[in-house]
Amino acid sequence: MTSTPCFLVIGYNNTRIYDVRTIRDISRREYRAKVVLITEQAKPQDRAAADEVLVTPFGPIERAVERICGLLRGLGLRPIGVLPFADRGVQLGAVLARRLGLPGADPSRAAAGFDKRRFREIEASAPAHPSGYTRLPSLPVGTLGELEAAVERLGGTAFVKPAAEGNSRGCQIISGTTMCREAWAALAPYREAGVLVEELVRDAREYSWDFVGGARWLTAKLTSQDRFRAEIQQIVPAPLAPEESAALDECGEHMRQLVSAGNGAFHNELFLREDGVTAVETNMRPAGMRIWDLARLAFADFDPWRAWLRWSAGGGMRLRRPVARAVSGIRMLRAPRDGVLAALPDVPALAAELGIPLHEAAFTASASDRVRADVADNAAFIGHIMLVAYDAQTLVERLDRLSAAVEKQIVVHAR
C-alpha cells in the first residue's frame, strides 16, 4: 500500500496557527508532503491551516503515541519529520520521534522544555558551567506559607511564576510578603502543576539564544516592569559588544547541551548581568513573538522554518551564525486604559505621516472588545508593529515613535 509522506506538528501555542500555515506551505512546496497537526483540542481554524488534524490527549505519553501511530496508519500517512511546537507537546514529540526513528530530543530530558523545575534540577546536577554562568536561586512552593517563606528567604522581593506554563502567564513581581496572598490567589489556575519562586533580577538586560537546525543568533528582549511581566519588544539581531555576544552564546549553547543537544529548535532565555550570564529558562520549540520571522527579515539567505523542516527530515545540524543584512523588530501595542475598545487608528497612514517604513501592523482586538491597560501576559496585548532598519538605534527610535502615535489614537470607552 502506498503511503503519503507527512510532517507531524505537535500543537501550537496561543494564536500561532499562522505559523502552522507557513510550515504547511513549505512542506507542500519542497517535500510534497502533508502537514498533520496533533492537538488536544481542535479549534475551527486548525483544519484550514493543516492537511489533517488529529485530536488526542498528550498524556499518558505512551498511550498517546500508540493512538497517533494507529491514526496515521489508518490515514495512509508516513511521517518524515516530527516538529514539537507547543510546550506541552515537547516530550510527546521526543518520544514519538524516537518511536518513528526520526530526529528529536532525548525523551528522558525533554520534560525540561515544559517543566521549569526539571530544568533547574538538570542545571543543579551539571558537573560544571561556563565561566561567568551564574545560577539563579529558584525554590518550588506548594502552599501560601511556603511562598511567604521563600520570599523572606530571598530577602523580601522575588519573582514568582508557574512551573509549567509559557507566554509569561502568571508571572508576577513580589515586593514584600504582604503581596504573597494576592499573588497566590492569582496563581490558582497554575498551582496544581507547580509554582517557582526565584530571585528578582534587577539591573539586567534580557536576551534569548535562538537556535534551529544548527543556526543560532541572539535576540534582544524588552519586558514590561508592571506587577505582571510581559514581553513588549524583540530586536534581531541583538545589538551587543563582541564580548557580551560571546558570553551569551556560550551560555545558550551550554543550556542546549544540558537538556538535549539533539533537539532541533531552542529559545533559551538569558539575563546579562554585570557579573555574568544567568539562565532564565529553556524552551525546546520555536521562539514566539514572531522572532523567527524577524530573523528571516534580518539575515541574508536564511529561513528558520525551512531550516526546522530540513533538520526534522534528517538533514542534520548545519552549524552556522546567519549573516545580518538589516535589523528587525517587533513592538507590542497595549490599550491606554481599561474599558471597551471603540476605535483603532490606521497604522499604515500614521507610519507614512511620520516617515517610517512599515513592514507589518496588525490588531488582535476589535471594536466592542473589553481591554485592559494592565497586560497580564504576552497574549493580552491588542496588536503589534514590525519594522526593519539598517541599525538598531534607528529601529528602536522608530518603534518608539510609531507605537506612541498608534496608542495615542486608540479609543477606549470606560464602562
KEKE-3310 file (N, C-alpha, C; in steps of 0.2 Angstrom, whole numbers, plus 5000, padded with zeros to 4 digits):
npx = (5004:5003:5010:5008:5019:5022:5023:5023:5016:5016:5005:5002:5006:4995:4990:4996:4993:4995:5009:5008:5002:5012:5022:5015:5014:5028:5031:5022:5028:5041:5043:5033:5024:5012:5005:5002:4992:4994:4984:4977:4964:4954:4953:4942:4950:4960:4959:4959:4972:4981:4984:4978:4970:4973:4966:4970:4973:4988:4994:4993:5009:5014:5003:4997:5006:5004:4991:4992:5000:4992:4981:4988:4992:4980:4976:4984:4997:5014:5026:5038:5045:5046:5039:5039:5029:5021:5023:5018:5019:5032:5038:5030:5033:5046:5046:5038:5046:5057:5051:5047:5060:5065:5073:5075:5073:5081:5071:5071:5075:5067:5057:5061:5059:5046:5043:5049:5055:5061:5071:5079:5083:5091:5101:5107:5113:5123:5140:5149:5149:5150:5163:5157:5144:5130:5120:5103:5094:5081:5066:5054:5037:5022:5012:5003:5010:5023:5026:5027:5038:5048:5049:5053:5066:5073:5075:5064:5059:5054:5052:5039:5032:5022:5027:5025:5021:5019:5023:5023:5012:5005:5016:5024:5029:5035:5035:5036:5032:5019:5012:5010:4998:4989:4996:4997:4983:4981:4988:4981:4975:4986:4993:4992:5000:5012:5023:5036:5047:5058:5074:5072:5078:5087:5093:5098:5100:5089:5089:5087:5093:5093:5089:5090:5091:5105:5109:5111:5107:5106:5094:5087:5078:5064:5055:5040:5038:5028:5017:5014:5024:5027:5032:5037:5044:5055:5071:5081:5096:5102:5109:5125:5141:5156:5161:5151:5141:5148:5149:5135:5132:5139:5133:5120:5122:5127:5116:5108:5116:5115:5101:5096:5105:5102:5090:5080:5076:5077:5074:5081:5081:5089:5098:5108:5120:5130:5139:5140:5131:5115:5104:5087:5076:5073:5067:5061:5057:5051:5054:5043:5033:5035:5049:5056:5052:5056:5070:5071:5069:5080:5092:5103:5099:5092:5080:5071:5060:5061:5073:5070:5061:5070:5080:5071:5068:5079:5090:5101:5112:5117:5130:5130:5131:5120:5121:5120:5109:5101:5092:5079:5063:5050:5036:5025:5007:4997:4982:4977:4969:4958:4943:4930:4935:4934:4938:4951:4967:4973:4986:4996:4994:4997:5011:5016:5014:5023:5035:5040:5046:5035:5034:5025:5008:4996:4981:4974:4963:4947:4934:4922:4927:4932:4945:4961:4973:4983:4994:4993:4999:5009:4999:4989:4991:4985:4989:5002:5017:5029:5045:5059:5076:5092:5101:5102:5099:5092:5081:5075:5071:5062:5052:5048:5043:5032:5024:5020:5012:5002:4996:4991:4980:4971:4955:4946:4932:4926:4917)
npy = (4994:5011:5025:5041:5055:5064:5078:5079:5091:5095:5102:5120:5136:5147:5159:5155:5149:5154:5151:5137:5137:5142:5132:5122:5126:5126:5113:5107:5113:5110:5097:5090:5085:5081:5091:5086:5091:5089:5089:5093:5099:5103:5118:5129:5135:5127:5116:5123:5126:5115:5100:5088:5085:5078:5073:5071:5067:5073:5065:5050:5048:5036:5030:5040:5040:5028:5029:5039:5034:5023:5030:5037:5026:5022:5032:5031:5038:5043:5047:5059:5068:5076:5089:5097:5109:5115:5119:5110:5099:5095:5084:5073:5074:5071:5058:5052:5054:5046:5034:5033:5033:5045:5062:5070:5076:5070:5059:5057:5069:5079:5084:5095:5106:5110:5109:5120:5117:5105:5109:5116:5106:5098:5108:5110:5098:5097:5094:5105:5123:5136:5149:5163:5160:5161:5154:5155:5158:5147:5142:5129:5130:5125:5129:5144:5147:5142:5150:5163:5160:5157:5170:5178:5171:5175:5188:5197:5202:5195:5185:5177:5162:5151:5134:5126:5133:5145:5160:5170:5169:5171:5176:5186:5200:5201:5212:5211:5202:5205:5205:5192:5184:5189:5187:5173:5169:5174:5165:5153:5146:5139:5132:5118:5112:5116:5129:5141:5151:5164:5173:5190:5198:5212:5227:5220:5215:5208:5193:5182:5166:5160:5146:5134:5120:5120:5133:5148:5163:5179:5187:5203:5207:5215:5219:5222:5232:5231:5225:5212:5203:5205:5202:5215:5219:5214:5212:5209:5206:5205:5220:5220:5221:5213:5204:5203:5196:5184:5179:5177:5168:5157:5153:5150:5140:5130:5128:5121:5110:5104:5100:5093:5090:5085:5091:5100:5114:5128:5140:5149:5158:5172:5181:5195:5200:5211:5203:5192:5179:5173:5159:5159:5152:5137:5134:5122:5123:5133:5150:5162:5177:5181:5180:5171:5175:5188:5185:5180:5192:5199:5192:5187:5176:5166:5156:5152:5143:5134:5129:5121:5111:5105:5100:5091:5082:5074:5081:5084:5094:5109:5119:5136:5154:5165:5178:5195:5207:5217:5225:5220:5222:5220:5228:5227:5232:5241:5244:5260:5262:5254:5246:5247:5243:5256:5262:5260:5266:5270:5262:5261:5273:5282:5279:5283:5296:5299:5296:5284:5268:5255:5238:5228:5228:5224:5221:5212:5214:5220:5232:5234:5224:5220:5228:5229:5240:5235:5223:5206:5195:5189:5187:5196:5209:5221:5221:5223:5231:5229:5233:5237:5241:5248:5250:5247:5258:5267:5259:5256:5269:5272:5263:5267:5280:5277:5267:5275:5285:5277:5271:5282:5286:5276:5272:5270:5267:5269:5258)
npz = (5000:4996:5004:5010:5012:5027:5038:5056:5067:5083:5091:5095:5102:5109:5098:5087:5075:5062:5060:5058:5046:5038:5039:5033:5020:5016:5017:5007:4996:4995:4999:4995:5004:5017:5031:5047:5060:5077:5091:5107:5108:5095:5086:5077:5066:5064:5055:5043:5042:5042:5034:5039:5055:5070:5085:5101:5119:5126:5135:5145:5139:5132:5128:5121:5110:5104:5100:5091:5081:5077:5071:5061:5052:5048:5040:5030:5031:5031:5042:5040:5047:5064:5073:5087:5093:5103:5120:5129:5121:5119:5125:5121:5108:5107:5112:5102:5090:5093:5093:5079:5073:5069:5069:5085:5102:5117:5125:5139:5144:5139:5146:5152:5144:5146:5160:5171:5183:5181:5172:5181:5190:5182:5178:5191:5194:5185:5181:5179:5174:5162:5163:5171:5171:5180:5192:5195:5210:5214:5220:5223:5227:5236:5244:5252:5263:5261:5250:5256:5265:5256:5249:5260:5262:5251:5253:5254:5242:5226:5211:5204:5197:5186:5186:5174:5162:5149:5138:5147:5156:5172:5178:5190:5200:5216:5229:5243:5258:5261:5249:5245:5248:5238:5227:5227:5226:5213:5206:5206:5194:5190:5200:5203:5194:5199:5206:5205:5214:5212:5213:5211:5198:5195:5186:5174:5158:5145:5135:5121:5116:5102:5091:5078:5069:5069:5066:5074:5084:5093:5102:5107:5121:5128:5142:5151:5166:5175:5188:5183:5172:5155:5138:5128:5117:5104:5096:5082:5074:5091:5097:5102:5111:5106:5116:5125:5117:5115:5128:5130:5120:5123:5135:5131:5122:5131:5139:5129:5128:5140:5141:5129:5116:5104:5100:5088:5089:5099:5111:5121:5136:5143:5156:5155:5166:5177:5183:5175:5166:5167:5167:5162:5157:5148:5132:5121:5108:5093:5094:5101:5098:5085:5082:5074:5061:5062:5061:5048:5041:5045:5042:5029:5016:5024:5032:5045:5047:5036:5039:5050:5046:5037:5046:5054:5044:5043:5039:5047:5058:5054:5058:5060:5060:5056:5044:5046:5037:5040:5053:5063:5071:5083:5091:5104:5106:5117:5126:5131:5142:5154:5148:5135:5119:5107:5095:5082:5076:5059:5055:5044:5038:5048:5050:5038:5038:5048:5042:5042:5037:5036:5040:5044:5052:5064:5072:5086:5093:5092:5089:5102:5110:5126:5135:5143:5152:5160:5157:5158:5152:5138:5129:5130:5124:5112:5099:5086:5079:5066:5061:5050:5049:5046:5056:5074:5083:5075:5072:5085:5089:5079:5082:5095:5092:5083:5089:5100:5094:5088:5100:5106:5098:5100:5104:5119:5128:5144:5154)
capx = (5000:5007:5009:5009:5024:5019:5026:5019:5016:5013:5002:5005:5005:4991:4986:5001:4991:4998:5015:5007:5001:5019:5025:5012:5016:5035:5030:5020:5032:5048:5044:5027:5021:5006:5006:4997:4993:4991:4982:4972:4958:4954:4949:4939:4955:4965:4958:4961:4980:4984:4980:4975:4970:4972:4964:4972:4977:4996:4997:4999:5013:5015:4996:4996:5010:5000:4985:4994:5003:4987:4978:4992:4992:4973:4975:4989:5002:5021:5029:5046:5048:5042:5040:5036:5028:5018:5027:5016:5020:5039:5040:5027:5036:5053:5045:5036:5051:5061:5047:5047:5066:5067:5077:5071:5076:5082:5065:5072:5077:5063:5052:5064:5056:5040:5043:5055:5058:5066:5077:5083:5086:5097:5106:5110:5117:5128:5147:5152:5146:5155:5165:5153:5137:5128:5114:5098:5091:5074:5063:5047:5032:5016:5007:5004:5015:5029:5028:5029:5044:5053:5050:5058:5072:5076:5076:5058:5057:5055:5049:5035:5030:5020:5032:5024:5017:5023:5019:5023:5006:5005:5022:5022:5034:5033:5039:5036:5027:5011:5009:5010:4992:4986:4999:4995:4976:4981:4991:4976:4975:4993:4996:4992:5006:5018:5025:5043:5049:5065:5077:5070:5084:5087:5099:5100:5097:5086:5090:5086:5098:5088:5093:5086:5094:5112:5109:5110:5108:5104:5088:5086:5071:5062:5049:5036:5040:5022:5016:5015:5029:5026:5037:5034:5048:5061:5076:5085:5100:5103:5115:5129:5148:5158:5162:5144:5139:5152:5146:5128:5132:5142:5129:5115:5124:5128:5109:5106:5119:5112:5095:5096:5109:5099:5083:5081:5074:5078:5073:5084:5080:5095:5099:5115:5121:5137:5144:5139:5125:5110:5099:5080:5073:5074:5061:5063:5052:5052:5053:5037:5033:5037:5056:5059:5050:5061:5076:5070:5070:5086:5098:5103:5098:5090:5073:5071:5055:5064:5079:5067:5059:5076:5083:5067:5068:5085:5095:5106:5113:5122:5132:5131:5129:5117:5125:5114:5109:5097:5090:5072:5060:5043:5034:5018:5003:4993:4977:4979:4966:4953:4936:4928:4938:4929:4941:4958:4969:4975:4993:5000:4993:5001:5018:5018:5014:5029:5040:5043:5044:5031:5034:5018:5005:4990:4977:4971:4957:4942:4929:4917:4931:4934:4953:4964:4979:4987:4994:4994:5004:5010:4993:4985:4992:4980:4991:5009:5020:5035:5049:5066:5081:5099:5105:5097:5097:5086:5075:5071:5068:5056:5047:5046:5038:5026:5020:5017:5007:4997:4992:4988:4974:4967:4950:4943:4927:4925:4910)
capy = (5000:5017:5029:5048:5057:5070:5081:5080:5097:5094:5108:5126:5140:5153:5161:5154:5145:5156:5148:5131:5138:5143:5125:5118:5129:5124:5106:5106:5116:5107:5090:5086:5081:5084:5093:5084:5094:5084:5094:5090:5101:5106:5124:5129:5137:5122:5112:5127:5128:5109:5095:5083:5087:5073:5076:5066:5069:5072:5060:5047:5048:5030:5029:5045:5038:5022:5031:5043:5029:5020:5035:5038:5020:5022:5038:5030:5043:5041:5053:5060:5073:5077:5096:5099:5116:5118:5117:5104:5094:5094:5077:5069:5074:5067:5050:5050:5054:5040:5028:5033:5033:5052:5066:5073:5077:5065:5059:5057:5076:5083:5087:5102:5111:5112:5110:5123:5113:5100:5112:5118:5100:5097:5113:5109:5092:5098:5094:5112:5128:5140:5154:5168:5157:5162:5151:5159:5154:5145:5137:5127:5131:5122:5132:5151:5148:5141:5156:5168:5158:5158:5177:5180:5169:5179:5195:5201:5203:5189:5184:5171:5160:5144:5130:5123:5137:5149:5166:5175:5168:5170:5179:5192:5203:5202:5217:5211:5196:5207:5204:5185:5181:5191:5183:5166:5169:5175:5158:5147:5141:5135:5129:5111:5110:5119:5136:5143:5157:5165:5179:5196:5200:5219:5229:5216:5215:5201:5191:5175:5162:5156:5140:5130:5116:5121:5140:5152:5170:5182:5192:5207:5207:5221:5216:5227:5232:5231:5219:5206:5204:5203:5204:5220:5221:5209:5215:5204:5203:5209:5224:5218:5221:5206:5200:5201:5191:5178:5176:5174:5162:5151:5150:5147:5133:5126:5126:5116:5103:5102:5097:5089:5093:5083:5094:5105:5121:5131:5148:5149:5165:5173:5188:5198:5204:5214:5198:5186:5177:5169:5156:5160:5145:5134:5132:5117:5124:5139:5156:5166:5184:5182:5181:5168:5180:5194:5183:5179:5198:5202:5188:5185:5169:5162:5155:5147:5137:5129:5125:5117:5106:5101:5096:5086:5076:5070:5085:5085:5100:5113:5124:5142:5160:5169:5185:5201:5212:5223:5224:5220:5222:5220:5231:5225:5238:5240:5248:5266:5262:5249:5248:5244:5246:5259:5263:5259:5270:5267:5262:5262:5280:5285:5277:5287:5303:5300:5295:5277:5262:5250:5231:5225:5230:5220:5221:5206:5216:5224:5236:5231:5220:5223:5228:5231:5243:5231:5217:5201:5190:5191:5186:5202:5215:5221:5221:5224:5233:5226:5237:5234:5247:5246:5250:5246:5264:5270:5254:5257:5276:5272:5259:5271:5285:5274:5264:5280:5288:5272:5270:5289:5286:5270:5275:5265:5269:5266:5256)
capz = (5000:4995:5009:5009:5017:5031:5044:5062:5071:5089:5094:5094:5107:5109:5092:5082:5069:5056:5059:5055:5038:5035:5039:5028:5013:5014:5016:5001:4990:4995:5001:4993:5010:5020:5037:5051:5067:5083:5096:5112:5107:5089:5085:5070:5061:5063:5049:5037:5042:5041:5029:5044:5062:5075:5092:5107:5125:5126:5141:5146:5133:5128:5126:5115:5104:5101:5097:5085:5076:5074:5067:5055:5048:5046:5035:5025:5031:5033:5045:5038:5052:5070:5074:5093:5093:5109:5126:5132:5116:5118:5127:5117:5101:5108:5112:5095:5085:5094:5091:5072:5070:5066:5073:5090:5108:5121:5128:5146:5146:5135:5150:5154:5139:5148:5167:5173:5189:5178:5170:5187:5193:5177:5179:5198:5194:5180:5184:5178:5170:5159:5167:5171:5171:5187:5193:5198:5215:5212:5225:5221:5233:5235:5248:5253:5268:5258:5246:5260:5267:5250:5248:5265:5261:5245:5255:5254:5235:5222:5205:5205:5190:5186:5184:5168:5158:5144:5136:5153:5160:5179:5181:5194:5204:5223:5233:5250:5260:5261:5242:5244:5247:5232:5221:5227:5223:5205:5203:5207:5189:5189:5206:5203:5190:5202:5206:5207:5217:5210:5214:5207:5195:5193:5183:5170:5151:5144:5128:5120:5112:5097:5088:5073:5064:5069:5066:5081:5084:5099:5101:5112:5123:5132:5146:5155:5173:5179:5193:5179:5167:5148:5134:5124:5111:5102:5091:5079:5079:5097:5097:5108:5111:5105:5122:5128:5112:5116:5134:5130:5115:5127:5140:5127:5120:5137:5141:5124:5129:5147:5141:5124:5110:5098:5098:5083:5090:5106:5113:5128:5139:5147:5159:5155:5172:5177:5185:5171:5162:5171:5163:5164:5156:5141:5128:5116:5102:5090:5098:5100:5096:5078:5082:5068:5056:5062:5059:5041:5038:5047:5040:5022:5014:5030:5034:5051:5046:5031:5042:5055:5042:5034:5051:5056:5039:5043:5036:5051:5061:5050:5062:5057:5063:5050:5042:5046:5032:5042:5060:5063:5077:5084:5097:5105:5107:5123:5127:5135:5149:5154:5146:5129:5113:5102:5088:5081:5071:5053:5056:5038:5037:5053:5048:5032:5041:5052:5038:5045:5033:5040:5037:5046:5058:5065:5079:5088:5097:5088:5092:5107:5114:5133:5135:5150:5151:5164:5152:5162:5149:5131:5124:5132:5120:5107:5092:5086:5073:5064:5057:5048:5048:5045:5063:5080:5086:5071:5073:5091:5089:5075:5086:5100:5089:5079:5094:5104:5090:5087:5106:5107:5094:5102:5108:5124:5132:5151:5156)
cpx = (5004:5005:5011:5014:5020:5024:5021:5020:5013:5011:5005:5003:5000:4988:4991:4999:4994:5005:5014:5005:5008:5022:5022:5014:5023:5035:5028:5024:5038:5049:5038:5024:5016:5008:5000:4998:4990:4990:4977:4965:4958:4950:4947:4945:4960:4965:4959:4969:4984:4980:4976:4975:4969:4971:4966:4975:4984:4999:4991:5003:5013:5008:4995:5000:5006:4994:4987:4996:4997:4983:4981:4992:4985:4972:4980:4995:5008:5024:5036:5049:5043:5044:5036:5035:5026:5023:5025:5017:5027:5041:5037:5030:5043:5051:5043:5041:5056:5058:5048:5054:5068:5070:5073:5076:5076:5075:5066:5074:5072:5058:5055:5061:5049:5040:5049:5058:5063:5072:5082:5087:5092:5103:5110:5114:5123:5135:5150:5148:5151:5157:5160:5145:5135:5121:5109:5094:5083:5072:5056:5043:5026:5010:5008:5010:5022:5031:5030:5036:5050:5054:5055:5065:5076:5076:5070:5056:5058:5051:5045:5032:5027:5026:5031:5019:5022:5020:5019:5017:5008:5012:5021:5028:5031:5038:5039:5031:5020:5008:5008:5003:4988:4989:4997:4988:4977:4984:4987:4976:4981:4996:4997:4998:5013:5020:5032:5043:5057:5067:5074:5077:5083:5093:5102:5097:5095:5087:5088:5091:5093:5092:5088:5091:5102:5113:5107:5111:5105:5099:5088:5079:5069:5055:5046:5038:5034:5022:5017:5020:5027:5031:5034:5038:5054:5065:5080:5089:5101:5109:5119:5137:5150:5159:5156:5141:5142:5150:5139:5128:5134:5137:5122:5116:5125:5121:5107:5109:5117:5106:5094:5099:5106:5092:5085:5079:5074:5077:5075:5084:5086:5095:5107:5116:5129:5142:5143:5133:5121:5105:5092:5076:5074:5068:5063:5058:5054:5050:5046:5038:5036:5045:5059:5057:5055:5068:5076:5071:5077:5092:5097:5103:5097:5083:5072:5066:5058:5069:5076:5065:5065:5079:5078:5066:5074:5091:5101:5107:5119:5124:5133:5129:5126:5120:5119:5115:5105:5096:5082:5069:5052:5041:5026:5014:4998:4987:4979:4975:4961:4947:4935:4931:4933:4932:4948:4961:4971:4983:4997:5000:4998:5009:5020:5018:5021:5036:5044:5041:5041:5032:5027:5015:4998:4987:4974:4965:4953:4937:4924:4921:4932:4942:4955:4971:4985:4988:4997:4999:5004:5004:4988:4986:4986:4982:4999:5011:5027:5039:5056:5070:5088:5104:5100:5095:5091:5080:5071:5068:5062:5050:5044:5041:5032:5021:5016:5011:5001:4993:4989:4981:4970:4961:4946:4938:4926:4918:4910)
cpy = (5006:5022:5036:5051:5063:5072:5081:5086:5095:5100:5114:5131:5146:5154:5159:5149:5147:5153:5141:5131:5138:5136:5121:5120:5126:5117:5104:5107:5112:5100:5086:5082:5085:5086:5090:5087:5090:5089:5090:5093:5105:5112:5125:5131:5132:5118:5116:5128:5121:5104:5090:5086:5080:5075:5070:5070:5068:5068:5056:5046:5042:5029:5034:5043:5032:5024:5035:5039:5025:5024:5036:5032:5020:5027:5037:5035:5040:5047:5053:5066:5075:5084:5097:5106:5119:5115:5111:5098:5092:5087:5072:5068:5071:5060:5048:5050:5048:5034:5027:5033:5040:5056:5069:5073:5071:5064:5059:5064:5081:5087:5094:5107:5113:5114:5113:5121:5108:5103:5114:5112:5098:5102:5112:5103:5092:5098:5101:5116:5132:5146:5160:5166:5157:5159:5155:5155:5153:5140:5135:5128:5127:5125:5140:5152:5147:5147:5161:5166:5159:5165:5180:5178:5172:5186:5199:5203:5196:5189:5177:5169:5153:5140:5127:5127:5142:5155:5171:5174:5167:5173:5185:5194:5203:5206:5216:5205:5198:5205:5196:5182:5183:5188:5176:5165:5169:5168:5152:5143:5137:5131:5121:5108:5112:5126:5137:5150:5158:5172:5184:5199:5208:5221:5224:5217:5208:5200:5184:5172:5158:5152:5136:5126:5117:5129:5143:5159:5173:5187:5196:5208:5212:5218:5222:5227:5233:5226:5213:5208:5201:5206:5209:5222:5215:5213:5210:5207:5208:5214:5223:5220:5214:5202:5198:5196:5185:5175:5173:5168:5156:5148:5147:5140:5128:5124:5120:5109:5100:5098:5092:5092:5091:5086:5099:5112:5123:5138:5148:5156:5166:5180:5189:5203:5207:5208:5192:5185:5172:5166:5157:5154:5143:5132:5128:5117:5131:5145:5159:5173:5186:5183:5177:5172:5186:5191:5182:5186:5201:5199:5187:5178:5164:5162:5150:5141:5132:5125:5120:5110:5101:5097:5090:5080:5073:5074:5086:5092:5104:5119:5130:5148:5164:5176:5190:5205:5218:5221:5225:5220:5222:5224:5229:5232:5236:5245:5254:5266:5256:5251:5244:5247:5249:5260:5262:5263:5266:5268:5263:5270:5284:5285:5282:5294:5305:5299:5288:5272:5257:5243:5228:5228:5226:5221:5214:5207:5220:5228:5232:5226:5224:5222:5231:5234:5239:5224:5212:5196:5192:5191:5192:5208:5215:5222:5222:5228:5230:5231:5234:5241:5244:5247:5249:5252:5267:5265:5256:5264:5276:5268:5263:5276:5282:5271:5270:5284:5283:5272:5276:5289:5280:5273:5269:5269:5266:5264:5252)
cpz = (5000:5001:5007:5014:5021:5037:5050:5066:5077:5093:5092:5100:5105:5102:5086:5076:5062:5054:5056:5048:5035:5034:5033:5021:5011:5013:5009:4995:4990:4996:4998:4998:5013:5027:5042:5058:5072:5088:5101:5111:5100:5089:5078:5064:5060:5057:5042:5037:5041:5037:5033:5051:5066:5082:5097:5113:5124:5131:5143:5139:5129:5125:5120:5109:5101:5097:5090:5079:5073:5069:5060:5050:5045:5040:5030:5025:5034:5036:5042:5043:5058:5072:5081:5094:5100:5115:5128:5127:5115:5120:5123:5110:5102:5108:5105:5090:5087:5092:5083:5069:5067:5071:5079:5097:5112:5125:5136:5148:5143:5140:5153:5149:5141:5156:5169:5179:5187:5176:5176:5190:5188:5178:5186:5198:5189:5183:5184:5173:5167:5164:5166:5171:5179:5188:5197:5204:5214:5217:5223:5228:5231:5240:5249:5258:5265:5253:5250:5263:5262:5249:5254:5264:5256:5247:5255:5247:5231:5215:5205:5198:5190:5183:5177:5164:5154:5143:5142:5157:5167:5182:5184:5198:5211:5227:5240:5252:5260:5254:5241:5243:5241:5226:5221:5224:5215:5202:5204:5201:5187:5195:5206:5199:5193:5201:5208:5209:5216:5212:5209:5204:5193:5190:5178:5163:5149:5136:5128:5115:5108:5092:5084:5069:5064:5069:5072:5080:5091:5098:5107:5114:5128:5136:5150:5162:5177:5184:5189:5174:5160:5144:5129:5117:5110:5096:5089:5074:5085:5096:5103:5106:5110:5111:5126:5123:5114:5122:5134:5125:5119:5131:5136:5125:5125:5139:5136:5126:5135:5146:5135:5117:5104:5096:5093:5084:5097:5106:5120:5131:5144:5150:5158:5161:5172:5179:5181:5168:5166:5166:5166:5164:5149:5138:5122:5110:5099:5095:5096:5098:5090:5077:5076:5062:5056:5059:5051:5038:5039:5044:5033:5021:5020:5031:5039:5050:5041:5035:5047:5051:5039:5040:5053:5051:5038:5040:5040:5054:5056:5054:5059:5061:5057:5050:5042:5040:5034:5050:5060:5070:5077:5091:5098:5107:5113:5123:5132:5142:5148:5152:5140:5123:5108:5095:5088:5075:5064:5053:5050:5037:5042:5052:5043:5034:5044:5048:5040:5040:5037:5036:5038:5052:5058:5072:5080:5092:5092:5092:5096:5111:5121:5133:5142:5148:5155:5160:5157:5159:5142:5127:5125:5128:5115:5100:5092:5079:5072:5059:5055:5047:5047:5051:5068:5083:5082:5072:5079:5092:5085:5079:5091:5097:5086:5085:5099:5100:5089:5094:5108:5104:5095:5106:5113:5128:5139:5152:5162)
residu = (MET:THR:SER:THR:PRO:CYS:PHE:LEU:VAL:ILE:GLY:TYR:ASN:ASN:THR:ARG:ILE:TYR:ASP:VAL:ARG:THR:ILE:ARG:ASP:ILE:SER:ARG:ARG:GLU:TYR:ARG:ALA:LYS:VAL:VAL:LEU:ILE:THR:GLU:GLN:ALA:LYS:PRO:GLN:ASP:ARG:ALA:ALA:ALA:ASP:GLU:VAL:LEU:VAL:THR:PRO:PHE:GLY:PRO:ILE:GLU:ARG:ALA:VAL:GLU:ARG:ILE:CYS:GLY:LEU:LEU:ARG:GLY:LEU:GLY:LEU:ARG:PRO:ILE:GLY:VAL:LEU:PRO:PHE:ALA:ASP:ARG:GLY:VAL:GLN:LEU:GLY:ALA:VAL:LEU:ALA:ARG:ARG:LEU:GLY:LEU:PRO:GLY:ALA:ASP:PRO:SER:ARG:ALA:ALA:ALA:GLY:PHE:ASP:LYS:ARG:ARG:PHE:ARG:GLU:ILE:GLU:ALA:SER:ALA:PRO:ALA:HIS:PRO:SER:GLY:TYR:THR:ARG:LEU:PRO:SER:LEU:PRO:VAL:GLY:THR:LEU:GLY:GLU:LEU:GLU:ALA:ALA:VAL:GLU:ARG:LEU:GLY:GLY:THR:ALA:PHE:VAL:LYS:PRO:ALA:ALA:GLU:GLY:ASN:SER:ARG:GLY:CYS:GLN:ILE:ILE:SER:GLY:THR:THR:MET:CYS:ARG:GLU:ALA:TRP:ALA:ALA:LEU:ALA:PRO:TYR:ARG:GLU:ALA:GLY:VAL:LEU:VAL:GLU:GLU:LEU:VAL:ARG:ASP:ALA:ARG:GLU:TYR:SER:TRP:ASP:PHE:VAL:GLY:GLY:ALA:ARG:TRP:LEU:THR:ALA:LYS:LEU:THR:SER:GLN:ASP:ARG:PHE:ARG:ALA:GLU:ILE:GLN:GLN:ILE:VAL:PRO:ALA:PRO:LEU:ALA:PRO:GLU:GLU:SER:ALA:ALA:LEU:ASP:GLU:CYS:GLY:GLU:HIS:MET:ARG:GLN:LEU:VAL:SER:ALA:GLY:ASN:GLY:ALA:PHE:HIS:ASN:GLU:LEU:PHE:LEU:ARG:GLU:ASP:GLY:VAL:THR:ALA:VAL:GLU:THR:ASN:MET:ARG:PRO:ALA:GLY:MET:ARG:ILE:TRP:ASP:LEU:ALA:ARG:LEU:ALA:PHE:ALA:ASP:PHE:ASP:PRO:TRP:ARG:ALA:TRP:LEU:ARG:TRP:SER:ALA:GLY:GLY:GLY:MET:ARG:LEU:ARG:ARG:PRO:VAL:ALA:ARG:ALA:VAL:SER:GLY:ILE:ARG:MET:LEU:ARG:ALA:PRO:ARG:ASP:GLY:VAL:LEU:ALA:ALA:LEU:PRO:ASP:VAL:PRO:ALA:LEU:ALA:ALA:GLU:LEU:GLY:ILE:PRO:LEU:HIS:GLU:ALA:ALA:PHE:THR:ALA:SER:ALA:SER:ASP:ARG:VAL:ARG:ALA:ASP:VAL:ALA:ASP:ASN:ALA:ALA:PHE:ILE:GLY:HIS:ILE:MET:LEU:VAL:ALA:TYR:ASP:ALA:GLN:THR:LEU:VAL:GLU:ARG:LEU:ASP:ARG:LEU:SER:ALA:ALA:VAL:GLU:LYS:GLN:ILE:VAL:VAL:HIS:ALA:ARG)
# end
